[in-house]
């Protein structure tokens, strides 16, 4: 059933997620069923052997459901990344799913080969995330870093490459990598950095819907007292 705000309810969301997951992972239903039946059967057998079936079976069923849901969540996430992998703007779709005070500007720089650089502003400073082969995005990132540094010269700038080349990171680990970066700015400083970078006047391009996801300057903004 739909909620009062028009959004699908929890059951409808699970059905939709399962449908999308099955497109990329056709065996997901059988795998989840096997996990549920296997765990339930294990508790039933142990209960029969110990003469404690009425006690262990009610414990085993919820555990089987919980484990099945955990496995389903992981496979659904993997399927979601697989569906957008290789599409131009996929990294931006992943970045927009990150939780917390992160501010994403997609496609601040883009070439005719669809090599893209996205910009993220957060407590670690400015993070520039590229999509494309290392041989092409290295210069693109360097140019964007120099341009950004002119507007926020005292702010740490981190470069992250997404792709399949050696040394590049995967989409699945992108948001986790951002959240592990050290916090260099205070919230008020993040707001100031955002305001300055808006003057760059970048025109973001459309990005695919996602699951939904260094070279750092040491100088920092002066901290308030």
MODELLER restraints for C-alpha pairs under 7 A, 6 or more apart:
rsr = mdl.restraints
at = mdl.atoms
rsr.add(forms.Gaussian(group=physical.xy_distance, feature=features.Distance(at['CA:1:A'], at['CA:8:A']), mean=6.51, stdev=0.5))
rsr.add(forms.Gaussian(group=physical.xy_distance, feature=features.Distance(at['CA:1:A'], at['CA:9:A']), mean=5.46, stdev=0.5))
rsr.add(forms.Gaussian(group=physical.xy_distance, feature=features.Distance(at['CA:1:A'], at['CA:12:A']), mean=6.76, stdev=0.5))
rsr.add(forms.Gaussian(group=physical.xy_distance, feature=features.Distance(at['CA:2:A'], at['CA:8:A']), mean=4.36, stdev=0.5))
rsr.add(forms.Gaussian(group=physical.xy_distance, feature=features.Distance(at['CA:2:A'], at['CA:9:A']), mean=4.98, stdev=0.5))
rsr.add(forms.Gaussian(group=physical.xy_distance, feature=features.Distance(at['CA:3:A'], at['CA:9:A']), mean=5.66, stdev=0.5))
rsr.add(forms.Gaussian(group=physical.xy_distance, feature=features.Distance(at['CA:17:A'], at['CA:76:A']), mean=6.98, stdev=0.5))
rsr.add(forms.Gaussian(group=physical.xy_distance, feature=features.Distance(at['CA:21:A'], at['CA:76:A']), mean=5.19, stdev=0.5))
rsr.add(forms.Gaussian(group=physical.xy_distance, feature=features.Distance(at['CA:21:A'], at['CA:79:A']), mean=5.52, stdev=0.5))
rsr.add(forms.Gaussian(group=physical.xy_distance, feature=features.Distance(at['CA:22:A'], at['CA:28:A']), mean=6.19, stdev=0.5))
rsr.add(forms.Gaussian(group=physical.xy_distance, feature=features.Distance(at['CA:24:A'], at['CA:79:A']), mean=5.59, stdev=0.5))
rsr.add(forms.Gaussian(group=physical.xy_distance, feature=features.Distance(at['CA:25:A'], at['CA:79:A']), mean=6.71, stdev=0.5))
rsr.add(forms.Gaussian(group=physical.xy_distance, feature=features.Distance(at['CA:32:A'], at['CA:68:A']), mean=5.57, stdev=0.5))
rsr.add(forms.Gaussian(group=physical.xy_distance, feature=features.Distance(at['CA:35:A'], at['CA:68:A']), mean=6.26, stdev=0.5))
rsr.add(forms.Gaussian(group=physical.xy_distance, feature=features.Distance(at['CA:36:A'], at['CA:64:A']), mean=4.84, stdev=0.5))
rsr.add(forms.Gaussian(group=physical.xy_distance, feature=features.Distance(at['CA:36:A'], at['CA:65:A']), mean=6.30, stdev=0.5))
rsr.add(forms.Gaussian(group=physical.xy_distance, feature=features.Distance(at['CA:36:A'], at['CA:68:A']), mean=6.11, stdev=0.5))
rsr.add(forms.Gaussian(group=physical.xy_distance, feature=features.Distance(at['CA:39:A'], at['CA:60:A']), mean=6.76, stdev=0.5))
rsr.add(forms.Gaussian(group=physical.xy_distance, feature=features.Distance(at['CA:39:A'], at['CA:64:A']), mean=5.42, stdev=0.5))
rsr.add(forms.Gaussian(group=physical.xy_distance, feature=features.Distance(at['CA:40:A'], at['CA:60:A']), mean=5.35, stdev=0.5))
rsr.add(forms.Gaussian(group=physical.xy_distance, feature=features.Distance(at['CA:40:A'], at['CA:61:A']), mean=5.56, stdev=0.5))
rsr.add(forms.Gaussian(group=physical.xy_distance, feature=features.Distance(at['CA:40:A'], at['CA:64:A']), mean=6.07, stdev=0.5))
rsr.add(forms.Gaussian(group=physical.xy_distance, feature=features.Distance(at['CA:43:A'], at['CA:56:A']), mean=5.99, stdev=0.5))
rsr.add(forms.Gaussian(group=physical.xy_distance, feature=features.Distance(at['CA:43:A'], at['CA:57:A']), mean=5.86, stdev=0.5))
rsr.add(forms.Gaussian(group=physical.xy_distance, feature=features.Distance(at['CA:43:A'], at['CA:60:A']), mean=5.40, stdev=0.5))
rsr.add(forms.Gaussian(group=physical.xy_distance, feature=features.Distance(at['CA:44:A'], at['CA:53:A']), mean=6.05, stdev=0.5))
rsr.add(forms.Gaussian(group=physical.xy_distance, feature=features.Distance(at['CA:44:A'], at['CA:56:A']), mean=6.92, stdev=0.5))
rsr.add(forms.Gaussian(group=physical.xy_distance, feature=features.Distance(at['CA:44:A'], at['CA:57:A']), mean=5.62, stdev=0.5))
rsr.add(forms.Gaussian(group=physical.xy_distance, feature=features.Distance(at['CA:47:A'], at['CA:53:A']), mean=3.90, stdev=0.5))
rsr.add(forms.Gaussian(group=physical.xy_distance, feature=features.Distance(at['CA:47:A'], at['CA:56:A']), mean=5.62, stdev=0.5))
rsr.add(forms.Gaussian(group=physical.xy_distance, feature=features.Distance(at['CA:77:A'], at['CA:211:A']), mean=6.77, stdev=0.5))
rsr.add(forms.Gaussian(group=physical.xy_distance, feature=features.Distance(at['CA:80:A'], at['CA:210:A']), mean=6.75, stdev=0.5))
rsr.add(forms.Gaussian(group=physical.xy_distance, feature=features.Distance(at['CA:80:A'], at['CA:211:A']), mean=5.52, stdev=0.5))
rsr.add(forms.Gaussian(group=physical.xy_distance, feature=features.Distance(at['CA:81:A'], at['CA:172:A']), mean=6.75, stdev=0.5))
rsr.add(forms.Gaussian(group=physical.xy_distance, feature=features.Distance(at['CA:81:A'], at['CA:211:A']), mean=6.73, stdev=0.5))
rsr.add(forms.Gaussian(group=physical.xy_distance, feature=features.Distance(at['CA:84:A'], at['CA:90:A']), mean=5.76, stdev=0.5))
rsr.add(forms.Gaussian(group=physical.xy_distance, feature=features.Distance(at['CA:84:A'], at['CA:208:A']), mean=6.89, stdev=0.5))
rsr.add(forms.Gaussian(group=physical.xy_distance, feature=features.Distance(at['CA:84:A'], at['CA:210:A']), mean=6.63, stdev=0.5))
rsr.add(forms.Gaussian(group=physical.xy_distance, feature=features.Distance(at['CA:88:A'], at['CA:114:A']), mean=6.40, stdev=0.5))
rsr.add(forms.Gaussian(group=physical.xy_distance, feature=features.Distance(at['CA:88:A'], at['CA:207:A']), mean=6.94, stdev=0.5))
rsr.add(forms.Gaussian(group=physical.xy_distance, feature=features.Distance(at['CA:89:A'], at['CA:207:A']), mean=4.59, stdev=0.5))
rsr.add(forms.Gaussian(group=physical.xy_distance, feature=features.Distance(at['CA:89:A'], at['CA:208:A']), mean=6.19, stdev=0.5))
rsr.add(forms.Gaussian(group=physical.xy_distance, feature=features.Distance(at['CA:90:A'], at['CA:207:A']), mean=6.52, stdev=0.5))
rsr.add(forms.Gaussian(group=physical.xy_distance, feature=features.Distance(at['CA:90:A'], at['CA:208:A']), mean=5.94, stdev=0.5))
rsr.add(forms.Gaussian(group=physical.xy_distance, feature=features.Distance(at['CA:91:A'], at['CA:171:A']), mean=6.38, stdev=0.5))
rsr.add(forms.Gaussian(group=physical.xy_distance, feature=features.Distance(at['CA:91:A'], at['CA:213:A']), mean=6.29, stdev=0.5))
rsr.add(forms.Gaussian(group=physical.xy_distance, feature=features.Distance(at['CA:92:A'], at['CA:106:A']), mean=5.66, stdev=0.5))
rsr.add(forms.Gaussian(group=physical.xy_distance, feature=features.Distance(at['CA:92:A'], at['CA:118:A']), mean=6.60, stdev=0.5))
rsr.add(forms.Gaussian(group=physical.xy_distance, feature=features.Distance(at['CA:92:A'], at['CA:207:A']), mean=6.59, stdev=0.5))
rsr.add(forms.Gaussian(group=physical.xy_distance, feature=features.Distance(at['CA:93:A'], at['CA:207:A']), mean=6.25, stdev=0.5))
rsr.add(forms.Gaussian(group=physical.xy_distance, feature=features.Distance(at['CA:93:A'], at['CA:208:A']), mean=6.01, stdev=0.5))
rsr.add(forms.Gaussian(group=physical.xy_distance, feature=features.Distance(at['CA:93:A'], at['CA:209:A']), mean=5.60, stdev=0.5))
rsr.add(forms.Gaussian(group=physical.xy_distance, feature=features.Distance(at['CA:93:A'], at['CA:210:A']), mean=4.75, stdev=0.5))
rsr.add(forms.Gaussian(group=physical.xy_distance, feature=features.Distance(at['CA:93:A'], at['CA:213:A']), mean=6.54, stdev=0.5))
rsr.add(forms.Gaussian(group=physical.xy_distance, feature=features.Distance(at['CA:94:A'], at['CA:210:A']), mean=5.67, stdev=0.5))
rsr.add(forms.Gaussian(group=physical.xy_distance, feature=features.Distance(at['CA:94:A'], at['CA:211:A']), mean=6.45, stdev=0.5))
rsr.add(forms.Gaussian(group=physical.xy_distance, feature=features.Distance(at['CA:94:A'], at['CA:212:A']), mean=6.68, stdev=0.5))
rsr.add(forms.Gaussian(group=physical.xy_distance, feature=features.Distance(at['CA:94:A'], at['CA:213:A']), mean=2.75, stdev=0.5))
rsr.add(forms.Gaussian(group=physical.xy_distance, feature=features.Distance(at['CA:95:A'], at['CA:104:A']), mean=6.87, stdev=0.5))
rsr.add(forms.Gaussian(group=physical.xy_distance, feature=features.Distance(at['CA:95:A'], at['CA:175:A']), mean=6.35, stdev=0.5))
rsr.add(forms.Gaussian(group=physical.xy_distance, feature=features.Distance(at['CA:95:A'], at['CA:213:A']), mean=4.85, stdev=0.5))
rsr.add(forms.Gaussian(group=physical.xy_distance, feature=features.Distance(at['CA:96:A'], at['CA:104:A']), mean=6.47, stdev=0.5))
rsr.add(forms.Gaussian(group=physical.xy_distance, feature=features.Distance(at['CA:97:A'], at['CA:211:A']), mean=6.73, stdev=0.5))
rsr.add(forms.Gaussian(group=physical.xy_distance, feature=features.Distance(at['CA:97:A'], at['CA:212:A']), mean=5.57, stdev=0.5))
rsr.add(forms.Gaussian(group=physical.xy_distance, feature=features.Distance(at['CA:97:A'], at['CA:213:A']), mean=6.16, stdev=0.5))
rsr.add(forms.Gaussian(group=physical.xy_distance, feature=features.Distance(at['CA:98:A'], at['CA:175:A']), mean=6.11, stdev=0.5))
rsr.add(forms.Gaussian(group=physical.xy_distance, feature=features.Distance(at['CA:98:A'], at['CA:213:A']), mean=6.77, stdev=0.5))
rsr.add(forms.Gaussian(group=physical.xy_distance, feature=features.Distance(at['CA:101:A'], at['CA:122:A']), mean=6.32, stdev=0.5))
rsr.add(forms.Gaussian(group=physical.xy_distance, feature=features.Distance(at['CA:102:A'], at['CA:120:A']), mean=6.63, stdev=0.5))
rsr.add(forms.Gaussian(group=physical.xy_distance, feature=features.Distance(at['CA:102:A'], at['CA:121:A']), mean=5.86, stdev=0.5))
rsr.add(forms.Gaussian(group=physical.xy_distance, feature=features.Distance(at['CA:102:A'], at['CA:122:A']), mean=4.89, stdev=0.5))
rsr.add(forms.Gaussian(group=physical.xy_distance, feature=features.Distance(at['CA:103:A'], at['CA:120:A']), mean=5.47, stdev=0.5))
rsr.add(forms.Gaussian(group=physical.xy_distance, feature=features.Distance(at['CA:103:A'], at['CA:121:A']), mean=5.11, stdev=0.5))
rsr.add(forms.Gaussian(group=physical.xy_distance, feature=features.Distance(at['CA:103:A'], at['CA:122:A']), mean=6.51, stdev=0.5))
rsr.add(forms.Gaussian(group=physical.xy_distance, feature=features.Distance(at['CA:104:A'], at['CA:119:A']), mean=5.83, stdev=0.5))
rsr.add(forms.Gaussian(group=physical.xy_distance, feature=features.Distance(at['CA:104:A'], at['CA:120:A']), mean=4.49, stdev=0.5))
rsr.add(forms.Gaussian(group=physical.xy_distance, feature=features.Distance(at['CA:104:A'], at['CA:121:A']), mean=6.60, stdev=0.5))
rsr.add(forms.Gaussian(group=physical.xy_distance, feature=features.Distance(at['CA:105:A'], at['CA:118:A']), mean=6.01, stdev=0.5))
rsr.add(forms.Gaussian(group=physical.xy_distance, feature=features.Distance(at['CA:105:A'], at['CA:119:A']), mean=5.14, stdev=0.5))
rsr.add(forms.Gaussian(group=physical.xy_distance, feature=features.Distance(at['CA:105:A'], at['CA:120:A']), mean=6.30, stdev=0.5))
rsr.add(forms.Gaussian(group=physical.xy_distance, feature=features.Distance(at['CA:105:A'], at['CA:204:A']), mean=6.67, stdev=0.5))
rsr.add(forms.Gaussian(group=physical.xy_distance, feature=features.Distance(at['CA:106:A'], at['CA:118:A']), mean=4.63, stdev=0.5))
rsr.add(forms.Gaussian(group=physical.xy_distance, feature=features.Distance(at['CA:106:A'], at['CA:119:A']), mean=6.36, stdev=0.5))
rsr.add(forms.Gaussian(group=physical.xy_distance, feature=features.Distance(at['CA:106:A'], at['CA:204:A']), mean=5.15, stdev=0.5))
rsr.add(forms.Gaussian(group=physical.xy_distance, feature=features.Distance(at['CA:106:A'], at['CA:205:A']), mean=6.73, stdev=0.5))
rsr.add(forms.Gaussian(group=physical.xy_distance, feature=features.Distance(at['CA:107:A'], at['CA:116:A']), mean=5.70, stdev=0.5))
rsr.add(forms.Gaussian(group=physical.xy_distance, feature=features.Distance(at['CA:107:A'], at['CA:117:A']), mean=5.36, stdev=0.5))
rsr.add(forms.Gaussian(group=physical.xy_distance, feature=features.Distance(at['CA:107:A'], at['CA:118:A']), mean=4.76, stdev=0.5))
rsr.add(forms.Gaussian(group=physical.xy_distance, feature=features.Distance(at['CA:107:A'], at['CA:204:A']), mean=5.11, stdev=0.5))
rsr.add(forms.Gaussian(group=physical.xy_distance, feature=features.Distance(at['CA:107:A'], at['CA:205:A']), mean=6.08, stdev=0.5))
rsr.add(forms.Gaussian(group=physical.xy_distance, feature=features.Distance(at['CA:108:A'], at['CA:117:A']), mean=5.86, stdev=0.5))
rsr.add(forms.Gaussian(group=physical.xy_distance, feature=features.Distance(at['CA:108:A'], at['CA:118:A']), mean=5.52, stdev=0.5))
rsr.add(forms.Gaussian(group=physical.xy_distance, feature=features.Distance(at['CA:108:A'], at['CA:119:A']), mean=6.53, stdev=0.5))
rsr.add(forms.Gaussian(group=physical.xy_distance, feature=features.Distance(at['CA:108:A'], at['CA:202:A']), mean=5.51, stdev=0.5))
rsr.add(forms.Gaussian(group=physical.xy_distance, feature=features.Distance(at['CA:108:A'], at['CA:203:A']), mean=6.92, stdev=0.5))
rsr.add(forms.Gaussian(group=physical.xy_distance, feature=features.Distance(at['CA:108:A'], at['CA:204:A']), mean=6.29, stdev=0.5))
rsr.add(forms.Gaussian(group=physical.xy_distance, feature=features.Distance(at['CA:109:A'], at['CA:116:A']), mean=5.71, stdev=0.5))
rsr.add(forms.Gaussian(group=physical.xy_distance, feature=features.Distance(at['CA:109:A'], at['CA:117:A']), mean=5.10, stdev=0.5))
rsr.add(forms.Gaussian(group=physical.xy_distance, feature=features.Distance(at['CA:110:A'], at['CA:116:A']), mean=4.43, stdev=0.5))
rsr.add(forms.Gaussian(group=physical.xy_distance, feature=features.Distance(at['CA:110:A'], at['CA:117:A']), mean=6.43, stdev=0.5))
rsr.add(forms.Gaussian(group=physical.xy_distance, feature=features.Distance(at['CA:115:A'], at['CA:131:A']), mean=5.58, stdev=0.5))
rsr.add(forms.Gaussian(group=physical.xy_distance, feature=features.Distance(at['CA:115:A'], at['CA:132:A']), mean=4.93, stdev=0.5))
rsr.add(forms.Gaussian(group=physical.xy_distance, feature=features.Distance(at['CA:115:A'], at['CA:137:A']), mean=6.50, stdev=0.5))
rsr.add(forms.Gaussian(group=physical.xy_distance, feature=features.Distance(at['CA:116:A'], at['CA:130:A']), mean=5.49, stdev=0.5))
rsr.add(forms.Gaussian(group=physical.xy_distance, feature=features.Distance(at['CA:116:A'], at['CA:131:A']), mean=5.18, stdev=0.5))
rsr.add(forms.Gaussian(group=physical.xy_distance, feature=features.Distance(at['CA:116:A'], at['CA:132:A']), mean=6.93, stdev=0.5))
rsr.add(forms.Gaussian(group=physical.xy_distance, feature=features.Distance(at['CA:117:A'], at['CA:128:A']), mean=6.34, stdev=0.5))
rsr.add(forms.Gaussian(group=physical.xy_distance, feature=features.Distance(at['CA:117:A'], at['CA:129:A']), mean=5.42, stdev=0.5))
rsr.add(forms.Gaussian(group=physical.xy_distance, feature=features.Distance(at['CA:117:A'], at['CA:130:A']), mean=4.26, stdev=0.5))
rsr.add(forms.Gaussian(group=physical.xy_distance, feature=features.Distance(at['CA:117:A'], at['CA:131:A']), mean=6.47, stdev=0.5))
rsr.add(forms.Gaussian(group=physical.xy_distance, feature=features.Distance(at['CA:117:A'], at['CA:141:A']), mean=6.82, stdev=0.5))
rsr.add(forms.Gaussian(group=physical.xy_distance, feature=features.Distance(at['CA:118:A'], at['CA:128:A']), mean=5.69, stdev=0.5))
rsr.add(forms.Gaussian(group=physical.xy_distance, feature=features.Distance(at['CA:118:A'], at['CA:129:A']), mean=5.08, stdev=0.5))
rsr.add(forms.Gaussian(group=physical.xy_distance, feature=features.Distance(at['CA:118:A'], at['CA:130:A']), mean=6.28, stdev=0.5))
rsr.add(forms.Gaussian(group=physical.xy_distance, feature=features.Distance(at['CA:119:A'], at['CA:126:A']), mean=6.96, stdev=0.5))
rsr.add(forms.Gaussian(group=physical.xy_distance, feature=features.Distance(at['CA:119:A'], at['CA:127:A']), mean=5.85, stdev=0.5))
rsr.add(forms.Gaussian(group=physical.xy_distance, feature=features.Distance(at['CA:119:A'], at['CA:128:A']), mean=4.74, stdev=0.5))
rsr.add(forms.Gaussian(group=physical.xy_distance, feature=features.Distance(at['CA:119:A'], at['CA:129:A']), mean=6.35, stdev=0.5))
rsr.add(forms.Gaussian(group=physical.xy_distance, feature=features.Distance(at['CA:120:A'], at['CA:126:A']), mean=5.75, stdev=0.5))
rsr.add(forms.Gaussian(group=physical.xy_distance, feature=features.Distance(at['CA:120:A'], at['CA:127:A']), mean=5.00, stdev=0.5))
rsr.add(forms.Gaussian(group=physical.xy_distance, feature=features.Distance(at['CA:120:A'], at['CA:128:A']), mean=6.36, stdev=0.5))
rsr.add(forms.Gaussian(group=physical.xy_distance, feature=features.Distance(at['CA:121:A'], at['CA:127:A']), mean=6.34, stdev=0.5))
rsr.add(forms.Gaussian(group=physical.xy_distance, feature=features.Distance(at['CA:121:A'], at['CA:190:A']), mean=6.87, stdev=0.5))
rsr.add(forms.Gaussian(group=physical.xy_distance, feature=features.Distance(at['CA:121:A'], at['CA:194:A']), mean=6.75, stdev=0.5))
rsr.add(forms.Gaussian(group=physical.xy_distance, feature=features.Distance(at['CA:122:A'], at['CA:190:A']), mean=6.00, stdev=0.5))
rsr.add(forms.Gaussian(group=physical.xy_distance, feature=features.Distance(at['CA:123:A'], at['CA:183:A']), mean=4.90, stdev=0.5))
rsr.add(forms.Gaussian(group=physical.xy_distance, feature=features.Distance(at['CA:123:A'], at['CA:184:A']), mean=5.79, stdev=0.5))
rsr.add(forms.Gaussian(group=physical.xy_distance, feature=features.Distance(at['CA:123:A'], at['CA:185:A']), mean=4.81, stdev=0.5))
rsr.add(forms.Gaussian(group=physical.xy_distance, feature=features.Distance(at['CA:123:A'], at['CA:186:A']), mean=6.38, stdev=0.5))
rsr.add(forms.Gaussian(group=physical.xy_distance, feature=features.Distance(at['CA:123:A'], at['CA:187:A']), mean=6.81, stdev=0.5))
rsr.add(forms.Gaussian(group=physical.xy_distance, feature=features.Distance(at['CA:123:A'], at['CA:190:A']), mean=6.35, stdev=0.5))
rsr.add(forms.Gaussian(group=physical.xy_distance, feature=features.Distance(at['CA:124:A'], at['CA:181:A']), mean=6.01, stdev=0.5))
rsr.add(forms.Gaussian(group=physical.xy_distance, feature=features.Distance(at['CA:124:A'], at['CA:182:A']), mean=5.61, stdev=0.5))
rsr.add(forms.Gaussian(group=physical.xy_distance, feature=features.Distance(at['CA:124:A'], at['CA:183:A']), mean=4.34, stdev=0.5))
rsr.add(forms.Gaussian(group=physical.xy_distance, feature=features.Distance(at['CA:124:A'], at['CA:184:A']), mean=4.85, stdev=0.5))
rsr.add(forms.Gaussian(group=physical.xy_distance, feature=features.Distance(at['CA:124:A'], at['CA:185:A']), mean=6.19, stdev=0.5))
rsr.add(forms.Gaussian(group=physical.xy_distance, feature=features.Distance(at['CA:125:A'], at['CA:155:A']), mean=5.94, stdev=0.5))
rsr.add(forms.Gaussian(group=physical.xy_distance, feature=features.Distance(at['CA:125:A'], at['CA:156:A']), mean=5.14, stdev=0.5))
rsr.add(forms.Gaussian(group=physical.xy_distance, feature=features.Distance(at['CA:125:A'], at['CA:157:A']), mean=6.11, stdev=0.5))
rsr.add(forms.Gaussian(group=physical.xy_distance, feature=features.Distance(at['CA:125:A'], at['CA:184:A']), mean=6.36, stdev=0.5))
rsr.add(forms.Gaussian(group=physical.xy_distance, feature=features.Distance(at['CA:125:A'], at['CA:185:A']), mean=6.30, stdev=0.5))
rsr.add(forms.Gaussian(group=physical.xy_distance, feature=features.Distance(at['CA:126:A'], at['CA:156:A']), mean=6.29, stdev=0.5))
rsr.add(forms.Gaussian(group=physical.xy_distance, feature=features.Distance(at['CA:126:A'], at['CA:157:A']), mean=4.82, stdev=0.5))
rsr.add(forms.Gaussian(group=physical.xy_distance, feature=features.Distance(at['CA:126:A'], at['CA:158:A']), mean=6.29, stdev=0.5))
rsr.add(forms.Gaussian(group=physical.xy_distance, feature=features.Distance(at['CA:127:A'], at['CA:157:A']), mean=5.74, stdev=0.5))
rsr.add(forms.Gaussian(group=physical.xy_distance, feature=features.Distance(at['CA:127:A'], at['CA:158:A']), mean=4.69, stdev=0.5))
rsr.add(forms.Gaussian(group=physical.xy_distance, feature=features.Distance(at['CA:127:A'], at['CA:159:A']), mean=5.90, stdev=0.5))
rsr.add(forms.Gaussian(group=physical.xy_distance, feature=features.Distance(at['CA:128:A'], at['CA:158:A']), mean=6.13, stdev=0.5))
rsr.add(forms.Gaussian(group=physical.xy_distance, feature=features.Distance(at['CA:128:A'], at['CA:159:A']), mean=4.91, stdev=0.5))
rsr.add(forms.Gaussian(group=physical.xy_distance, feature=features.Distance(at['CA:128:A'], at['CA:160:A']), mean=6.15, stdev=0.5))
rsr.add(forms.Gaussian(group=physical.xy_distance, feature=features.Distance(at['CA:129:A'], at['CA:159:A']), mean=6.09, stdev=0.5))
rsr.add(forms.Gaussian(group=physical.xy_distance, feature=features.Distance(at['CA:129:A'], at['CA:160:A']), mean=4.77, stdev=0.5))
rsr.add(forms.Gaussian(group=physical.xy_distance, feature=features.Distance(at['CA:129:A'], at['CA:161:A']), mean=5.73, stdev=0.5))
rsr.add(forms.Gaussian(group=physical.xy_distance, feature=features.Distance(at['CA:129:A'], at['CA:162:A']), mean=6.99, stdev=0.5))
rsr.add(forms.Gaussian(group=physical.xy_distance, feature=features.Distance(at['CA:130:A'], at['CA:137:A']), mean=6.59, stdev=0.5))
rsr.add(forms.Gaussian(group=physical.xy_distance, feature=features.Distance(at['CA:130:A'], at['CA:141:A']), mean=6.97, stdev=0.5))
rsr.add(forms.Gaussian(group=physical.xy_distance, feature=features.Distance(at['CA:130:A'], at['CA:160:A']), mean=6.35, stdev=0.5))
rsr.add(forms.Gaussian(group=physical.xy_distance, feature=features.Distance(at['CA:130:A'], at['CA:161:A']), mean=4.83, stdev=0.5))
rsr.add(forms.Gaussian(group=physical.xy_distance, feature=features.Distance(at['CA:130:A'], at['CA:162:A']), mean=5.80, stdev=0.5))
rsr.add(forms.Gaussian(group=physical.xy_distance, feature=features.Distance(at['CA:131:A'], at['CA:161:A']), mean=6.38, stdev=0.5))
rsr.add(forms.Gaussian(group=physical.xy_distance, feature=features.Distance(at['CA:131:A'], at['CA:162:A']), mean=5.18, stdev=0.5))
rsr.add(forms.Gaussian(group=physical.xy_distance, feature=features.Distance(at['CA:131:A'], at['CA:163:A']), mean=6.19, stdev=0.5))
rsr.add(forms.Gaussian(group=physical.xy_distance, feature=features.Distance(at['CA:132:A'], at['CA:163:A']), mean=6.01, stdev=0.5))
rsr.add(forms.Gaussian(group=physical.xy_distance, feature=features.Distance(at['CA:133:A'], at['CA:163:A']), mean=6.53, stdev=0.5))
rsr.add(forms.Gaussian(group=physical.xy_distance, feature=features.Distance(at['CA:133:A'], at['CA:165:A']), mean=6.48, stdev=0.5))
rsr.add(forms.Gaussian(group=physical.xy_distance, feature=features.Distance(at['CA:134:A'], at['CA:165:A']), mean=6.63, stdev=0.5))
rsr.add(forms.Gaussian(group=physical.xy_distance, feature=features.Distance(at['CA:151:A'], at['CA:196:A']), mean=6.45, stdev=0.5))
rsr.add(forms.Gaussian(group=physical.xy_distance, feature=features.Distance(at['CA:151:A'], at['CA:197:A']), mean=6.59, stdev=0.5))
rsr.add(forms.Gaussian(group=physical.xy_distance, feature=features.Distance(at['CA:152:A'], at['CA:193:A']), mean=6.73, stdev=0.5))
rsr.add(forms.Gaussian(group=physical.xy_distance, feature=features.Distance(at['CA:154:A'], at['CA:219:A']), mean=5.35, stdev=0.5))
rsr.add(forms.Gaussian(group=physical.xy_distance, feature=features.Distance(at['CA:154:A'], at['CA:220:A']), mean=5.12, stdev=0.5))
rsr.add(forms.Gaussian(group=physical.xy_distance, feature=features.Distance(at['CA:154:A'], at['CA:221:A']), mean=5.27, stdev=0.5))
rsr.add(forms.Gaussian(group=physical.xy_distance, feature=features.Distance(at['CA:155:A'], at['CA:219:A']), mean=6.27, stdev=0.5))
rsr.add(forms.Gaussian(group=physical.xy_distance, feature=features.Distance(at['CA:155:A'], at['CA:220:A']), mean=5.17, stdev=0.5))
rsr.add(forms.Gaussian(group=physical.xy_distance, feature=features.Distance(at['CA:155:A'], at['CA:221:A']), mean=5.84, stdev=0.5))
rsr.add(forms.Gaussian(group=physical.xy_distance, feature=features.Distance(at['CA:156:A'], at['CA:216:A']), mean=5.67, stdev=0.5))
rsr.add(forms.Gaussian(group=physical.xy_distance, feature=features.Distance(at['CA:156:A'], at['CA:217:A']), mean=4.57, stdev=0.5))
rsr.add(forms.Gaussian(group=physical.xy_distance, feature=features.Distance(at['CA:156:A'], at['CA:218:A']), mean=5.97, stdev=0.5))
rsr.add(forms.Gaussian(group=physical.xy_distance, feature=features.Distance(at['CA:156:A'], at['CA:219:A']), mean=6.30, stdev=0.5))
rsr.add(forms.Gaussian(group=physical.xy_distance, feature=features.Distance(at['CA:156:A'], at['CA:220:A']), mean=6.33, stdev=0.5))
rsr.add(forms.Gaussian(group=physical.xy_distance, feature=features.Distance(at['CA:157:A'], at['CA:216:A']), mean=5.05, stdev=0.5))
rsr.add(forms.Gaussian(group=physical.xy_distance, feature=features.Distance(at['CA:157:A'], at['CA:217:A']), mean=5.61, stdev=0.5))
rsr.add(forms.Gaussian(group=physical.xy_distance, feature=features.Distance(at['CA:158:A'], at['CA:214:A']), mean=5.72, stdev=0.5))
rsr.add(forms.Gaussian(group=physical.xy_distance, feature=features.Distance(at['CA:158:A'], at['CA:215:A']), mean=5.30, stdev=0.5))
rsr.add(forms.Gaussian(group=physical.xy_distance, feature=features.Distance(at['CA:158:A'], at['CA:216:A']), mean=4.74, stdev=0.5))
rsr.add(forms.Gaussian(group=physical.xy_distance, feature=features.Distance(at['CA:159:A'], at['CA:214:A']), mean=5.62, stdev=0.5))
rsr.add(forms.Gaussian(group=physical.xy_distance, feature=features.Distance(at['CA:159:A'], at['CA:215:A']), mean=5.67, stdev=0.5))
rsr.add(forms.Gaussian(group=physical.xy_distance, feature=features.Distance(at['CA:160:A'], at['CA:214:A']), mean=6.70, stdev=0.5))
rsr.add(forms.Gaussian(group=physical.xy_distance, feature=features.Distance(at['CA:161:A'], at['CA:168:A']), mean=5.19, stdev=0.5))
rsr.add(forms.Gaussian(group=physical.xy_distance, feature=features.Distance(at['CA:161:A'], at['CA:169:A']), mean=6.20, stdev=0.5))
rsr.add(forms.Gaussian(group=physical.xy_distance, feature=features.Distance(at['CA:162:A'], at['CA:168:A']), mean=5.32, stdev=0.5))
rsr.add(forms.Gaussian(group=physical.xy_distance, feature=features.Distance(at['CA:162:A'], at['CA:169:A']), mean=4.83, stdev=0.5))
rsr.add(forms.Gaussian(group=physical.xy_distance, feature=features.Distance(at['CA:162:A'], at['CA:170:A']), mean=5.69, stdev=0.5))
rsr.add(forms.Gaussian(group=physical.xy_distance, feature=features.Distance(at['CA:162:A'], at['CA:171:A']), mean=6.56, stdev=0.5))
rsr.add(forms.Gaussian(group=physical.xy_distance, feature=features.Distance(at['CA:163:A'], at['CA:169:A']), mean=5.97, stdev=0.5))
rsr.add(forms.Gaussian(group=physical.xy_distance, feature=features.Distance(at['CA:163:A'], at['CA:170:A']), mean=6.06, stdev=0.5))
rsr.add(forms.Gaussian(group=physical.xy_distance, feature=features.Distance(at['CA:171:A'], at['CA:213:A']), mean=5.59, stdev=0.5))
rsr.add(forms.Gaussian(group=physical.xy_distance, feature=features.Distance(at['CA:172:A'], at['CA:213:A']), mean=5.89, stdev=0.5))
rsr.add(forms.Gaussian(group=physical.xy_distance, feature=features.Distance(at['CA:174:A'], at['CA:213:A']), mean=5.58, stdev=0.5))
rsr.add(forms.Gaussian(group=physical.xy_distance, feature=features.Distance(at['CA:175:A'], at['CA:213:A']), mean=5.22, stdev=0.5))
